[in-house]
């Protein structure tokens, strides 16, 4: 049976004042056979989950932002969470559609109003449409999304039930045998992690490349603690990025003394793939397929090595 691919759209908005508009937009997208993800930025619930938002933006085929009368809750970077999502989507070079509410200027200009006006200026440099009434917004969204996705490849496809079962992928290559002496030597090797980070300075953000030297055993132990059950690439990468975070921020703030934030620290994708390949070759992890996506779990050998690393730290 032929399965139809459906596009995934990340819908970004603040919560305050846009509840009904967001509902109507997501309903219109559903009518068009489009899947949606994302959650409104709000201050009255649990803390904002940037890692979740970032991963959803990266998974989506298109980023759609609805901007109302509020700049929105602020992120530690000095910009709103919504602004942060917009910047990240742009950095991925994926289609970005913005819809700005055409409101009368406030007679009293607060700091929030000035930030909102500045955000308008940033958005206006890309693809954006003004809206006033909810019906007008929905009409603009329908037209813009059709145009943006008309010639786009990609999309998502429903998995068969058998694909939802966790399947352990057996490697064709036998694990490399490493004796304790070799293991000790390897575990003490320094690995230069290649990372990138966004530096926020004077209202702008720039992408900086940086390398951080960490011991092989520290890197493996950091990842291994997540792999008692199958862990996704996203989860493992986030842990390694957090491991390097303090040094990355310290060095970049020293290089950019006027910067007010360092954010979005990411490990080089090719290097992460190489690390996982090494772990597989040494029989430390096994590859799993969970809901059609790669994940990794510690093998018996990996558990033994993790215990060994922990014991060395304790002595």
N, C-alpha and C positions, 0 to 999 in steps of 0.2 A: 504494500500500500504506500503510495507516494505521500510524503508528509510536507506540509507547507511551512516554510520558514517565516518567522514573525520577528519584526524589529523590536529592539528594546530601547526605550527612551527614558532617560533620567530626568525627572521633573523636579526642578529646584525652585524653592520659594521660601519666604518667611511664613510664619503661621499667622501672626496678628494681621487681621484685616483682609486676609486672602483665602479664608476657609472655603467659601462657596465658589470662588473663581478656580481654585485648585481642583475642587471636586468636579466642576463642569469640564475642565480641560482634560482631566484623567478619564472622565466618562466618554468624552469625544474620541480620545485616542483608543479607548477600548472598542468603541464602535467601528473604528478603522482597522481593527485587528492588530493593534499595536500593544505590546506589553510595556508596563511602566514600572519604575523603581524610584527610590529616593524618598525622603521624608522632610517635612517642613522644619525649618530652623525655629526653635522656640526656647524660651528660658524657664518655663514653669514645669519642666519634667526632668528626667535624669540627664546627666551631662552629655553634651553633644559628642557623638562617636565619629571622629574624623576618619579613622581607619576604615570603618564601614562605609562611610560616604565616599571616600576615595576609591575603594574597590568597586563600588557600584558604578561610579562615574566611568571608571576604566573599562568595565564590562559593557556599558551601554553603547549603542550604535549612534546615539544622538543626545546632546545635552540641551534641555529646554528650560529656560529660566523665566519666571513671572516675578516682576518687581512692582511693588505697590508704593504706598506712601511712607514706608519705614525702611531705614537702612538695615535694621535687624540686629540680633544679638551679636556681640563682639567675640572674636577669637583671640587667643593669646598673641597672635601675630600683629594685632593692632588694626585689623580689618574685620568686617563681619564674616560670619560663617558662610553666608550666601556669596559674598565677594570672593572668599577663598575657594569655594567650589567652582565659581566661574573662571577664576585664574587657572585652576588645575585643569579644567576641561579644555581651555584654550591651549595649554601647554602640550596637550595630547594630540593636537591637530585634528580633532574630530569635529563634525558639524556642531555648531553652537547657535541656537536661536534664542533671542532675548525679546521679551515683551514688557515694555515700560508703561506704567500707568501715567496718563497725561493729566496731571493734577495742577491746580493753581498753586503758585508759590506761596509759602507761608509768610505772613507779615513779620513774624519774629523768627530770625535765623538762629537756630540752635546748632550745637556742634553736630548733632545727628543729621540735621538738614544739610549742613555743609558737606558732610561725608556722603550723603545720598546724592547731592549734586555732583560731587567728584566721581562717584560711581557711574552716574549717568554719562559723564564725559568719557569714561573708559569704555562703557558699553557701546556708545555711539560710533566708536571706531570700527565696530564689527557689525554683523547682521542683526538689526533690531527693528521692532515695530512699536508704535505708540498705540495705546488702547485707552478707552474711557469707560465704556459700558461692558458688562460681562459678556453679552452676546457678541459684541465686537471682538473681544479677546478670543473667544472660541472660534469665530470665523477666521481670524488671522492665523491662529494656531493650525487649523485644518489645512489652509492653503500652504502655509510655510512648511509644514511637516511633509506634505505630499511632494512638494518641490525638492526638499532636501533629501528625501529618501528614494526619489524616483529612479536614480541611476546608481544607487549605493549597493555594494555587495555586502555580504555578511548576513546577519539575522540569526535567529535561534530556532531550534527544532526540537519538538517533543521527543523524549527518549522512550524507547520501548521498555516494558516492565523489566525485561531481563538485564537491561543496562543499569538499572537502579541498584542491582545487587553488587556488593563489594566483591571485586574479583582481584585476587592477588596475581600480579604479573610476574611470572618466573623469568629470570634472566637466563639467557643462553650461555653466558660466560660464568665459569666457576669463580667464586670470590677469591681474590688474591690472598695467599696465606702470609701472614706477617707475624714473626715471632715477637716475644716481649721486648727484646732489645731494639728491634726495628720500630716497634710501636712507640717506645719511649722516645726514640730519636725523632720520629715523625711528629709526635704530639707536641714536641717543643719547638717545632719550626714556626717561624713567623710568616704569616700570610698578609699580604698587602691588599686589604679590601678596597675596592674601587667604589666610591659612592658619589652621589650628587645631592645637592641641597639648594633650596631657594633662600636667598638673602633678601630681606625686606629692608629697604633703606630709602628715606625721603619719598615715601609714597610709591616707590617702584620695587619690583622684585627681579632679581637676576639669578640665573642658574649657575652654580659653582660646582666644579669637579674637584674631588679631594680623595686622597688615599689614607687609610688608617692601618697601622700594623698591629695585628693581634695574633696571639698564639693559636696554632691549629686546634689544640685541645679546648681552648676557651670557646672557639667558634663552634666546634662540634658539641660541646656540653650544653651550650646555649640552645642549640637547635634540638638536641636529643631529648631535653626535658619536655619538649612539646610532643614528642613522637611515641609516647607510651600507647597512644591510639593514633590512627592515621591523621596526619597533619597536612594541610594544604600548603602550596608554595607561598601563598599570600601570608599565612600565619607564620611560617618559618622565616620568611624575609623580614616581616615586621619585627620579629624577635632579634634578628641580627642587626637590623637598623637601630633598634633601641640599645643594643650592646655598644654600638659605635657612637651613639648620639652625643654623649658628654664631650668626647674629644672633638668631634666634628663641630659642635657649637662653639666650644672654646677657641678652636683655631680660627674659625671663620669670623667670630666676633672680634678677635684680635686683628685679623686682616681688615675687617670693616668696622672700625670703632663707632661709626655713626649708625650702624644698623640697629633696628629695634627688635628684630626677630630673625631666627633661623628656623626654617620649617621644611617639611616634606623631604626628609632625608631618605634616599633610596639607594639600595645596593645595585650594582651593575648586574643586569639580567644574565649576561653571558657568564659572568663569574659565579653567580649563584648556581647556574646549571652545571658548571664545572665542579663546584663543591659537592653537589648531589651525586654527580657521576663518580667522584672519588669514594664517597660513602658507599655507593652501590658496589663498586669494584672490590672494596675491602669487606663486603658482606656485613656492613654495619646497619644498613637499612634495607627494607624491601619496598618495592613500588606497589601501590594500591590504586585501583580505579574506584572512586566514590562518586556515584551519580554522574559518571562520564568524565570526571576530572581527576587529574593526577594528585596523589597524596603519598606520603611516605611514613613508614612505621619502623621503629627499632626492631632489628632482628635479635636473636638470642646473643649473637656476638656483639651487637651494638650495646645491649644492656650490660654485658660484661665489661666492655670498654668504658662505659659511662661510670660504672661503679669504681673502676680502676682510677679514673680521673678524679672522682670525688674523694677517694681514699688518699690520693697524692696531695690534694689540697688540704686535707685534714691533718697531714703529718707535717 
